[in-house]
Amino acid sequence: MAIPEAERLAASCSGPGQSPRPRRVKLRTLLRVASVACGIQFGWALQLSLLTPYVQELGIPHAFASIIWLCGPLSGLLVQPLAGHFSDRCTSRFGRRRPFILAGAVSIVFAVLIIGHSADIGWLFGDRGQKKTRAVVAFVIGFWLLDVANNMTQGPCRALLADLTGKDHRSTRVANVYFSLFMAVNNVLGFATGSYSNWFKIFPFTLTSACNVSCANLKAAFIIDIIFILLTPFISLPATHEQHLISRFTAPYFGEVSEGSSNHEAFLWELFGPFRYLPGTIWIILLVTALAWIGWFPFLLVDTDWMGCEVYGGKPNEGMNYGIGVRIFSLGLMLNSVILGITSVLREKLCRKWGAGFTWGISNILTSLCFVAMLAIIAIKMNMNTDGHLPPDGVVIAALVVFALLDIPSAMLPFRSTPFYSPQSFQAISPTLVPLPVPTLSIPPAYRTTYPHYRCSCRNCSTTTTLTVLVFLLQLSGNPSATSANDLPITLRKGKGPTLLIP
């Protein structure tokens, strides 16, 4: 049974030595609950590898294709916090997380059906020839709905694991490992599915007068995704029972409501309040992280298109080179997902040996060198006269090797190493603005805060979240010995919550 929120809130506000003994959860239960990541990550892998090339095959110019991807950061910025906020306060008899997970899964199925059948929908409404305006409209609607559904589902999935494990750090760590394992495995499966070119033979009904071979392969791949999406909730959701919260409207029928279950701190303060306690060094780290994402995000969107256009010299809907390049790079995505998983496992050891700040800095330098190497590969390719033929194997292998090396710094990004977890509130909010195809591990034990809980008059304060993030970021900023709240310039004042004292 998932630990009720009211009990955890009461425990977090109690004095030292009064917290209940952590409840150990069966590993089989954690494995079943974490399996919900399968369908989400499988679909995200297909989205990354196939949709940018496909949208150009529908007739959207390359320059405008990235505009469609704006839904990723926008929905991450808006939908995930809102889903987390309302999930934390959901009083449904089915629990707080499961209604959001189930609704998100149904929305994902509906979205991928629209995307896969966008060409058929356009044909049904009158699209003929090269111009596919109606198909583009259907595709954009399905694409944006898919991003919204992904963001609505991911946060409650992680929060369900957090509710289940409670204060048992060992179970929390195992749950995150299982969740990361399912994400990594389904990354590999998703990219492998995107690289296969004969799905239309296995699912012959996908090939229609409006849907060519490339479209049929994409449609078949999303049919497999639908199977994952429909299967995993039936495995994960019945594995645990959530005790629903009692709202103040139903309190007269169930008795007095505890302070924890009736807390409704201002949503914007919950979201932005901890930023008040960040010193200047932390803001510098956040700025560097933002700049790193500016470089990363465009690459994530156009990597398969880059291989098809720049390395293979093809164009959408013109010849075979473009499609071959997209499939080859989808295979490369599968291989570097394996490297990403290995690096994520070794990340903790590297940070302990060389320090988190040094490791993170080296990863950013490696990212820059890999991007420069990609420019060099394109320059070499342009000096070769291939006359429409396939590029030399050496160029293709070099491109795949460079992209594989990029997954080493990808695993070191701070947001992927620092999940925000608060046992009091705001659990369902993911630290990333877009659903990323990478395993996210929990903060290592040496980075977690260990401090006595203080009884204070502030309601539902985010002390745990703030201190956890600050401890890890202080290590990045050059204080590798920081392991607890005692190493932070913070005092707890009764009635005022955490106060940061900047030296």
N, C-alpha and C positions, 0 to 999 in steps of 0.2 A: 504494500500500500504506500502510495506517495505520502510523504510527511505533510500534514496540513499546514497551510500558511500561518494560521493563527497560533499554532503551537511553536512554530519556528520564530515568529515575531516575539512571542512571550519569552522564549528562551534567549533571544538576542538582547532583550531589554532587561534581563535579570542580572543580578549581581554576580561577582566572581564565584566560581565553584557551584553555581546553581544550574548550569546547563545540563540537559539530559544526555545520557549516554548515546552516542551515535548508533543508529540502527543499521545493521549489516544487511545488504540486499543480495539476493542470490545472483550469481554471475549469469545464469541462464535468463533471468528476468532483465538484467541490464542489456544482454545481447539482443533480446527480442525488441526492447524499446528502442535501442540504438539503430535497429535495422530500418527505421523509418527514413534514414538518410539515403537509402539505396535509390529510390525513384527520383528524389530531388536532384541528387548529384548526377545520375545517369542522364537526366534531361538537360541539366546545365552543360554537361560535356557535349551533348549533341548541339545545343544552342551555340556554344563557342565555335565548334568545328564546322558547322554546316550552314548556319543561317546568314552570315555575312555574304558568302558566295551566292546563296540562293536568292537573296533579295536583289542582287544585281542581275541574276538571270530573269527575274520578273520585270526588269527594266528600270530599276531605280539607279541613278548614276552613282558612281563610287563616292563622289564628294558628299552626297546626301545620305549614304548608307549609315554613317556614324550617328546621324541625328536620331535615327530610330533607337539607337542604343542609349539615348539619354534617359530612357525609362529606368535603366539599371540604377544609377546613382540617385535619381529623383525618387523612385519607389523605395530605395533603401533609406533615404533620408526621411521620408514621410511615413511609409507604410510600416516598416519594422518598428519604429518607436510607438506608433499608434497601436499596432497589433500587440506589442509587449505591454503597453499601458492597459489596454482593455482586457488582455489575457490575465494580467495580475489581479484584476478586479472582477473577473467573470464569476457569476454566481449560478451558473448552469448546474443542473443535477448530474450532468455527465462529467463535470470537472472544469478546471480552468483552461487546460491546454488542449485537450482532445477535440473540443468543438472547432477550434481554430485550425488544428492539423487536418481534420476531416474536411472542413470547408476549403482549405487550401489545396488539398489533394484533388477534390472534385473540380476546383477552378483550373488546376494544372491540366487535368484531362480535357476539359472543355477548350482550353487555350491551344493545346497541341493538336487537337482535332481541327481547329480553325486554321492553324498554320499549315498542317499537312495537306489540307484540302483547299487551300487558298486559291490555287489555280483552277480547281474544279468549281469553286464558288464563283470566281470571276467568269468562267465560261458559262455557267448557269445564268448569270445576270447580263450576258451579252459581250464578253471580251472575245475578240477575234484578232488574229494576226499577232504582230510584235507588241502592240500596245495592250497592256494588261492593267488598266487603271483600277478596275474593280477587284482584281486579284491582289493588287498592292494594298488597297484599303483593308481587305480582309486580313492580309498578312500582318499589317501594322496593328490592327485591333487585337489579333491573337498574340502577337509578340509582346505588346504592352501588358495584356492580361496575364501572360505567362510570367513576366517579371514581377508584377504585383503579387501573383499567387506564390511565387517562390519566396519572396520576402515575407509574406504573411505566414508562411509555413515554417521557415527555418528557425526563427526565434522561439516560438512555442515548442519546437522539437527539442532544442537544447534546454529550455526551461523545464520541460517534463523530466529530463534526466536529472537536472538540478533539484527538482522537488523530490525525486525518488531517492537520491543519495543523501540529501540533507547535509549534515555536518560531518559525515563520514568521509574524510579526505581520501582514503584508499578507494572507496567505492566511486567517488567523484572522478578520481584519476582513471580507474578502469573504464568507467562510462565514457569519458572523453576519448580514451584509446579505442574503444569499440566504435564510437561514432566516427572517429578519424579513419579507422580501418574500413568501414563501409564506404566512406567518401572516397578514399583512395582506390579501393577495388572497383567501384562504379565509375570513377574517372577513367580507369583503364578500359572497362567494358564499354563505356559510352564512346570514347575515342576510337576503339576498335570497331564498334558498330558503324561509326561515321566513315571509317576508311574502307569498308567493304562495298563493292560496286555491283553486286549481283543480288541485292535484296529483292529487286523487282521480279526475279525468277522464282524466289521462294514465296513471295506474295504477289502472284500475277494480277490480282484484282486491283492493285495500286496503279497499274499502267492504264491510262485512259487517253482519250483524244486530246484532252486539255493538259495532261500531265505526262511529260516525257520521262526518259529513263532516270535522269538526275532527280526530278521531282518525285518519281515513284520510289527511289531509294530513300529519299528523305521521309516520305510518308510512311514507308515500312519501318524505318528506324524509330519514328515516333509511336508507331503501333506497339513496338517492343517496350518503349518507355511507358505507355499506358498500362501495359501488363504489370510492370514494376510498381507503378503508382497505385494500382488497384490492389495489388497483392500485399505490399508491405504494411499498410495501415491495419489490415486484418490480422497481421502477425504481431505488430507492436502495440496497438492501442488496447486490446484486451489483456495485455500482459500485466497491467497494473491498474489499481483502482484509485481514483482521485477522490478525496473528500472535498465536496464543494463548499465554497464559502457561504456564510449566512449574511445576507444583506440587511441593511437597517430596516427595509420594508417588511422582511419576513421574520425579523427578530422577535416580535410578540408571540409567534407560534413556536419558536425554537428556544426561547430563553434569551438571556442577556448576551450581547455580542461582545467579544473581546476587543480590546483596543486595537489589536493588530488587524483584525478583519474589517474594521470600520475606518481605518486610516485612508485618507484620500489626499495626500500631499499634492500641491499644485503640479500639474504635469510638466510645464515648462521649467519649473524649478528642479524637478527630478532630472530633467534632461540636461540642463545647462548649469545647474548649481555647482557641481564639483569643479567646474572650470575656474571658479573663484579662488580655489586653493592651490592652483598650479604656479610654481615659481618660474622665473625667466628661462632657466635651463630646460625645463620641460617644454615650454612653448617653442624653443628652438628645435627640440626633437620632433615635436608635432609638425613644425614647418618643413623640416627635412623629409618627414614621412609624406606630407602632402605633395611635395615636389617629386618624390619617388613615384607616387601614384600617378602624377601627371604624365610621367614617362611610361609607366606600366600599362595604364588603361588603354591607350590607343593601340598598343601592340597586341593586347589580349583580343581586341576586336577584329583586327585585320591580319592576323598571323597566317591563317590558311589562304586568305586572298593574296597576301604578299608572296607566298610560295607559288601560287598559280599564275600570278601576273608577272612578278619580277624575276623569279628564278626560272620558271618554265616558259615565260614569254607568251602566255595565252591570254585570251579575253573571254568573258562570259558569253555563252551562246555562239562562240566562234571556234570551231575545231575541238580537238581532244586534249590539248596541252593543259588548259586551265583546269579541267576536271581531274586530270591525272595529278597535277600539282596539289590540288585540294585534298585528294585522297592520301597522297604520300605524306602530306603534312599532318593529316589526322592520325596517321600511323605514328608520326613523330610525337604528336601530343600524347599518344598512349605510352610511348617509351619514356618520355620525360615525366609523366605522372608517376611512373615507378621510381625514377630518380628523386622526384619531389618527396615521395613517401619515405625513402631511405634517408634523405637529408633531414626530414622532420624528426625522425627517430634519433639521429645523431646530434641534432641541434642543441639539446640540453648539455651534452658532454662538451661540445665545442664552446658553449657559453661559460661553462665552469672552468675550462682549461685556459681560454684566452680572454675571458671577460665578455659580457654581453655587448658593451659599447664597441670594443675592438671588432668583434665578430660582425656586428651590424654595419660598421663602417666599411669593412672589407667587402661585405656583400653588396653595398651600394657601388663601390669601385668596380667590382666584377660585373655588375649590371651595365655600367657605362662602357666597359671594354667590350662586352658582348654586342652592344648596339653599334659600336664602332666597327666591329668585325662584320656585322651584317651589311654595313655600308661598303666595306671592302669587298665582300662577296658579290654584291650587285655591280660594283665597278669592274671586277674581273669578268663577270658574266656579260656585261655590255661590250667588252672588248673582244668577245668571242663571236664569231659569225656562225650562228646555228641555223639560220635560214628556216625557221619554223620547226626545226627538229627538237627532240628532247635535249635538255642540257647534259653536259658530261656528268658522270657519276660522282666525280670528285667534288663538283660544285654542290650537288644535292647532299652528299654526305657532310660537307662542311657546314651547310645550312642547318642540318639536323643536329650536328654536334654543338653548334653555337646555341641553338634553342634549348638543347638538353642542359647545357651549362647555366642557362638563365634560370632554371628551376632551383638551382642551389641558393642564389640570393632571394628567390621567390619565397622559399621556406623561412627566411630570416626576417621578413617584414614584421615590424613590431606589432601591428594589428593582428597578425596571425599568431603571435606568440603571447598576446595579452588579452585573453577573453575577459570581459567584465562579468563578474559573478557576484551578486549580492544576495545573501540569504534573507534579506528583508524585503526588498522591492526591486522593481526594474529588472527582473531576471530575464525576461524574454527578449531583451534588446540586444541584438548582435552588434559587435563593435565595428563590423565592416559595413560600408554603404552599398555594396553589391554582393550577391551571392558568389563566392569565389570557389573555383574548383580545386581547393587545397585542403589537406587535413589540418584542423586546428586543434592543437593539444592544449591541455590545461597548464596553468602556471606551475613550474616546478616547485616542489616543497620548500626549497630554500628561498623562493621569491614570495611565498605567501606570508601574509601578516598574521602574527600571533599576539594578541593583546587581550587583556581582560575586558569584558563588556561592562560598560558604565550605565548606571541608571540615570536617565536624564529626562527632563520634561519635554524635550523636543519630540515631535511626533513623526515616526517613520523616517528618521534621518538616514542618509546614505553613507554612514561612517565607513562601513566595511568596504563598499565599492571604492570610495575615495582613497582609503589607505592602501588597498591592494594595488590599485593602479599607480599610486605615487611610489610605493616601494620598488616596483619593477622599473619604472621610468628613472628613478634615482640611480639604479644600477646602470642603466644605459648612459646616464649623464656623468658617470665617473665615480660612483660610490659603490663598488662591488660588494662591500661588506654589509650593506643595508639589507637586513633580513626581517625586521619587525618594525612595528609602529614606534618603538623606542628610538629608532634611528632617524625618525622623521621630525621636522620642526613643527609638530602639531601638539596642541593641547585640547583637551575636552572640557568644555565649560558647561555647567549645568544650565539647561534651557536654551543654549545657543548652538548646540551641535559642534562639529569639528571646526577648529580655527587654525589656519596655517600661519605660522610665524616665519616670515622670510628674513633670513640673516642679513 
